């Protein structure tokens, strides 16, 4: 009979066979007794083994804990009675596994610590859970490496490889990706933007020459696709169809996205140069009579992209020769000047008309054009200002500031010229 008792499995809470009582207490006064077995505790926990190894051990062990980890301590005691091969299956959530792991570390239960690590390494985490996991494993040393490996920084070569692959998908260099299509491309664009974004003092990846080369290829591909799709509008039998609108807006959205990331890679000049070069073709299509009453979303989006280009050039972020700056300005200023009253009129006639040049956009364009005009040679400034004052729509953009500065500079230049001549009309040099 004694031999049968020894081989009979122990059960937590079995008062008849228990030889030690665990008294679990929290700071709020809650306490519970667990009838336990020294043979199990000594085998599974170094902490309890030390407590029970005293020459005159007590048959009652007090364990103090907080309200937060009370339930985790209880679950740990239950796991002590499970066979090792069943512990992993008994874990059922990240939150519970983290709590049990912390308790197992405190009570030096190596087998359970190992099972918790194995569980946490294999299951998905929420972002908010990751911080709790890191806190729990930060001092565990090599045993926690399977978890640490999931979140440790990737080496730069691997990160760059992922970035280049994402750029190829984002710019459709690799072609369509069925069955994902535009969803995968949109996701790639979002992640490229995130990877290149400034994150305090820890940038995820730095764009080197190889990355820039791929981006330039992507820019060329996106620009070519946009011009092709734009030109095809003139062959479209039904410009009011949703299909025509969606296709060209996707192309322009890709172009706008490219504009946003190039600024983060010091490649905005490439975008501006491409835009300046293609402006004539773009305007040739968008101002075709066939599109007069259609594609308002396309028209306002083109103005928004142009605003970014004018801003980059006007404020000196992109340096271009004066002839290119002049061409850019003479191409888009008349179009913007024409579209503003048309959009305002449509908006006043139809309060639900969604395509408007809002105040921020108007101010951005106006400020950029003023600075652009004032950075041109004086004669070119005079041509633009004269054309502006002759136009029917003088109200927008308001170039009166540029006109005032031009008048002042012209008079000052004339005065300097006169002062630099002697009585005989010869130039003099004052040292």
C-alpha positions in Angstrom: 0.0 0.0 0.0 2.8 2.4 0.8 4.4 1.7 -2.6 1.1 2.5 -4.3 0.8 5.8 -2.5 4.3 6.7 -3.6 3.6 6.1 -7.3 0.2 7.8 -7.2 0.4 11.3 -9.0 0.2 14.3 -6.7 -2.5 16.8 -7.1 -2.4 20.4 -6.1 -4.9 21.0 -3.3 -5.1 17.3 -2.2 -5.1 17.9 1.6 -4.9 14.1 2.3 -1.5 13.7 0.7 -0.1 17.3 1.1 3.0 17.8 3.3 3.5 21.5 2.8 1.1 24.5 2.5 1.8 27.5 0.3 0.1 30.6 1.7 -0.3 33.2 -1.1 -1.0 36.7 0.1 -1.3 40.0 -1.7 -1.1 43.6 -0.3 -4.9 44.0 -0.4 -5.3 41.3 2.2 -6.4 38.5 -0.2 -4.8 35.2 0.8 -5.3 31.6 -0.2 -3.8 28.3 0.9 -2.6 25.7 -1.5 -2.0 22.2 -0.2 1.1 21.1 -2.0 3.8 18.4 -2.0 7.4 19.0 -1.2 8.5 16.4 -3.7 6.9 18.4 -6.5 8.1 21.8 -5.2 11.7 20.6 -4.7 11.9 19.0 -8.2 10.4 21.9 -10.1 11.5 25.0 -8.2 15.0 25.9 -6.9 13.4 28.6 -4.7 11.2 26.1 -2.9 14.0 23.5 -2.8 16.1 26.0 -0.9 13.3 26.9 1.5 12.6 23.2 2.2 16.2 22.2 2.6 16.5 23.8 6.0 17.3 21.4 8.8 14.0 22.1 10.4 11.7 23.2 7.5 8.3 24.6 8.2 5.3 22.9 6.6 3.9 26.3 5.7 5.6 28.7 3.3 4.3 32.3 3.0 4.5 33.9 -0.5 3.8 37.7 -0.8 2.8 39.2 -4.1 1.0 42.1 -5.7 -2.6 42.1 -6.9 -1.3 42.3 -10.4 0.6 39.0 -10.3 -1.5 37.1 -7.9 -3.3 35.1 -10.6 0.0 34.4 -12.3 1.4 32.9 -9.1 -1.6 30.7 -8.8 -1.2 29.5 -12.4 2.5 28.9 -11.8 1.6 26.6 -8.9 -0.8 24.7 -11.1 1.8 24.3 -13.9 4.3 22.8 -11.3 2.0 19.7 -11.2 1.9 19.2 -15.0 4.2 16.9 -16.9 6.8 18.9 -18.8 5.4 18.0 -22.2 2.0 19.5 -21.3 3.1 22.8 -20.0 3.4 24.5 -23.4 -0.1 23.5 -24.3 -1.4 24.9 -21.0 -0.3 28.4 -22.0 -3.1 30.3 -23.7 -2.3 34.0 -24.1 0.7 36.4 -24.3 -0.5 38.3 -21.2 -0.7 35.1 -19.2 2.6 33.7 -20.5 4.4 36.9 -19.6 3.0 36.9 -16.1 3.8 33.3 -15.5 7.3 33.8 -16.9 8.0 36.6 -14.4 6.7 34.4 -11.6 8.7 31.4 -12.8 11.9 33.5 -12.8 11.2 34.7 -9.3 10.7 31.1 -8.1 13.6 29.7 -10.2 11.4 27.3 -12.2 13.7 26.6 -15.1 11.4 24.2 -17.0 8.5 26.6 -16.9 10.7 29.6 -17.8 11.9 27.6 -20.9 8.3 26.8 -21.9 7.2 30.4 -21.6 10.1 31.5 -23.7 9.3 28.9 -26.3 5.6 30.0 -26.3 6.3 33.7 -26.6 8.8 33.2 -29.4 6.2 31.4 -31.5 3.0 33.4 -31.1 2.1 36.8 -32.6 2.3 39.9 -30.4 0.4 43.1 -30.3 2.6 46.3 -30.2 1.5 47.1 -26.7 2.5 43.5 -25.6 6.0 43.8 -27.0 7.1 46.3 -24.3 5.9 43.9 -21.5 7.7 41.0 -23.1 10.9 43.0 -23.4 10.7 44.0 -19.8 10.2 40.4 -18.7 13.1 38.9 -20.7 15.6 41.8 -20.6 17.7 40.2 -17.7 17.3 36.5 -18.6 20.5 36.3 -20.7 21.0 33.7 -23.4 17.8 31.8 -22.7 15.8 34.8 -24.0 17.7 35.0 -27.3 14.9 33.3 -29.3 12.6 36.2 -28.3 15.2 38.9 -28.7 16.0 37.6 -32.2 12.5 38.6 -33.3 13.0 42.3 -32.4 16.7 43.0 -32.6 17.9 45.5 -35.2 18.4 44.0 -38.6 21.8 44.5 -40.2 22.1 47.3 -42.7 22.6 45.0 -45.7 19.4 43.1 -45.0 17.4 46.3 -44.4 18.7 47.8 -47.6 17.7 44.7 -49.5 14.1 44.9 -48.2 14.0 48.6 -49.0 15.1 48.1 -52.6 12.6 45.3 -53.1 9.8 47.5 -51.6 10.8 50.4 -53.9 10.6 48.1 -56.9 7.1 47.0 -56.0 6.0 50.5 -55.0 7.0 51.9 -58.4 5.8 48.9 -60.4 9.3 48.3 -61.8 8.7 44.6 -61.2 5.3 44.8 -63.0 1.9 43.9 -61.5 1.7 41.4 -58.6 -1.5 39.3 -59.0 -3.6 38.6 -57.0 -2.6 41.6 -54.8 -2.3 44.3 -57.5 -2.7 47.8 -56.2 -3.0 46.7 -52.6 0.5 45.4 -52.5 1.8 48.5 -54.2 0.0 50.8 -51.8 1.4 48.8 -48.8 4.9 49.0 -50.3 4.6 52.7 -50.7 3.5 53.2 -47.1 6.4 51.1 -45.8 9.0 52.8 -48.0 7.8 56.1 -46.7 8.0 54.8 -43.1 11.5 53.3 -43.5 12.8 56.6 -45.0 11.0 58.8 -42.4 12.9 60.5 -39.7 12.6 58.7 -36.3 14.3 61.0 -33.8 17.9 59.8 -33.7 17.4 56.3 -35.1 16.8 56.3 -38.9 15.8 52.8 -40.1 17.9 53.0 -43.3 20.1 55.4 -45.1 19.7 55.8 -48.9 23.0 55.1 -50.6 23.9 55.3 -54.3 22.4 51.9 -55.0 19.1 52.8 -53.4 19.1 56.2 -55.2 19.7 54.5 -58.5 16.7 52.2 -58.0 14.6 55.2 -57.0 15.6 57.1 -60.1 14.6 54.1 -62.2 11.3 54.0 -60.4 10.7 57.8 -60.9 11.3 57.4 -64.7 8.9 54.5 -64.8 6.2 56.3 -62.9 6.6 59.5 -65.0 6.4 57.5 -68.2 3.3 55.7 -67.0 1.6 58.9 -66.0 2.3 60.6 -69.3 1.1 57.6 -71.2 -2.1 57.3 -69.2 -2.7 61.1 -69.5 -2.3 61.1 -73.2 -4.7 58.1 -73.5 -7.5 60.3 -72.0 -7.8 62.1 -75.4 -8.6 58.7 -76.9 -11.1 57.7 -74.2 -14.7 57.5 -75.7 -16.3 58.2 -72.3 -14.4 60.7 -70.1 -17.2 60.6 -67.5 -16.6 56.9 -66.9 -15.3 55.9 -63.5 -12.7 53.6 -65.1 -10.9 56.4 -66.9 -10.9 58.6 -63.8 -9.6 55.8 -61.5 -6.7 54.8 -63.8 -5.3 58.3 -64.3 -5.8 59.2 -60.6 -3.8 56.1 -59.6 -1.0 57.2 -61.9 -1.0 60.7 -60.5 -1.2 59.3 -56.9 2.0 57.3 -57.6 3.7 60.5 -58.9 2.6 62.5 -55.8 3.9 59.7 -53.5 7.3 59.7 -55.4 7.4 63.5 -54.8 7.0 63.0 -51.1 9.8 60.4 -50.7 12.3 62.1 -53.0 12.5 65.0 -50.6 13.7 62.6 -47.9 16.5 61.3 -50.1 17.8 64.6 -51.4 16.5 63.7 -54.8 13.8 66.4 -55.2 15.8 67.9 -58.0 15.2 64.8 -60.1 11.4 65.1 -59.6 11.4 68.9 -60.4 13.5 68.4 -63.5 11.2 65.7 -64.7 8.1 67.8 -64.0 9.6 70.9 -65.8 10.5 68.7 -68.8 7.0 67.2 -69.0 5.0 70.3 -68.2 4.4 71.2 -71.8 3.0 67.8 -72.7 0.9 67.6 -69.5 -0.7 71.0 -70.0 -1.2 70.2 -73.7 -3.5 67.3 -72.7 -5.2 68.8 -69.7 -6.1 72.0 -71.5 -7.6 70.1 -74.5 -11.2 71.2 -75.1 -12.3 67.6 -74.7 -11.4 67.8 -71.0 -13.0 71.2 -70.3 -15.9 69.8 -68.3 -14.3 66.6 -67.0 -11.5 65.4 -64.7 -11.8 68.1 -62.1 -10.1 65.8 -59.6 -7.1 65.4 -61.9 -6.9 69.1 -62.5 -6.8 70.1 -58.8 -4.3 67.3 -58.1 -2.0 68.5 -60.8 -2.1 72.0 -59.2 -1.2 70.4 -55.8 1.8 68.6 -57.3 2.9 71.7 -59.1 2.6 73.7 -55.9 5.2 71.4 -54.3 7.5 71.8 -57.3 7.1 75.7 -57.3 7.7 75.7 -53.5 10.9 73.6 -53.8 12.3 75.8 -56.5 11.0 79.1 -55.2 12.6 78.7 -51.7 15.9 77.4 -53.0 15.5 73.8 -52.0 16.1 72.8 -55.6 18.6 74.9 -57.6 17.8 75.2 -61.3 19.1 77.5 -64.0 17.1 80.7 -64.6 15.8 79.6 -68.1 14.3 76.5 -66.6 12.8 78.4 -63.7 11.3 80.9 -66.2 9.9 78.1 -68.4 8.3 76.4 -65.3 6.7 79.6 -64.2 5.5 80.7 -67.7 4.0 77.2 -68.2 2.0 76.9 -64.9 1.2 80.5 -63.9 -1.4 81.0 -66.7 -3.0 77.6 -66.0 -3.3 78.3 -62.3 -4.6 81.8 -63.0 -7.3 80.3 -65.3 -8.3 77.4 -63.0 -8.8 79.3 -59.8 -11.9 81.3 -60.9 -13.3 78.3 -62.7 -13.0 76.1 -59.6 -14.5 79.0 -57.5 -17.4 79.4 -59.8 -18.2 75.6 -59.8 -18.0 75.6 -56.1 -20.4 78.5 -55.7 -22.8 76.9 -58.2 -22.7 73.6 -56.5 -22.0 73.5 -52.8 -21.2 69.8 -53.0 -18.5 70.3 -55.6 -15.4 68.8 -53.8 -12.6 70.2 -55.9 -11.4 73.5 -54.6 -8.1 75.3 -54.1 -8.2 75.8 -50.3 -6.6 78.7 -48.5 -3.4 76.8 -47.6 -2.8 75.7 -51.2 -3.5 79.2 -52.5 -1.0 80.8 -50.1 1.6 78.1 -50.8 1.4 78.8 -54.6 1.3 82.5 -54.2 4.3 82.7 -51.9 6.3 80.4 -54.1 5.5 82.3 -57.3 6.4 85.6 -55.7 9.8 84.3 -54.6 10.3 82.7 -58.0 9.6 85.9 -59.9 11.9 87.9 -57.7 14.8 85.5 -58.3 14.6 85.9 -62.1 16.6 88.4 -64.2 14.9 91.9 -64.1 13.7 91.8 -67.7 12.0 88.4 -67.2 10.4 89.8 -64.0 9.1 92.8 -66.1 7.6 90.5 -68.7 5.8 88.4 -66.1 4.5 91.3 -64.1 3.3 93.1 -67.2 1.4 90.0 -68.3 -0.1 89.6 -64.8 -1.4 93.2 -64.8 -2.9 92.8 -68.3 -4.8 89.6 -67.4 -8.5 89.6 -66.7 -7.9 87.7 -63.4 -5.4 89.9 -61.5 -6.7 88.9 -58.1 -4.9 85.5 -58.0 -2.1 85.0 -57.6 -1.5 88.4 -56.0 1.9 89.5 -57.3 1.7 93.1 -55.9 4.6 92.3 -53.5 6.8 91.2 -56.4 5.7 94.3 -58.3 6.7 96.6 -55.5 10.1 95.0 -55.0 10.7 95.1 -58.7 9.9 98.8 -58.8 12.3 99.5 -55.9 15.1 97.4 -57.4 14.7 98.9 -60.8 14.9 102.4 -59.4 17.9 101.4 -57.2 19.7 99.8 -60.2 19.1 103.0 -62.3 20.5 105.1 -59.5 23.6 102.9 -59.1 24.1 103.1 -62.9 23.9 106.9 -62.8 26.2 107.2 -59.8 28.7 105.0 -61.5 29.2 107.4 -64.5 31.3 110.5 -64.4 30.4 113.8 -66.0 31.6 112.6 -69.4 29.4 109.5 -69.2 32.3 107.2 -68.5 32.1 104.4 -65.9 34.1 105.1 -62.7 35.3 102.7 -60.1 35.4 103.8 -56.5 37.9 102.0 -54.2 
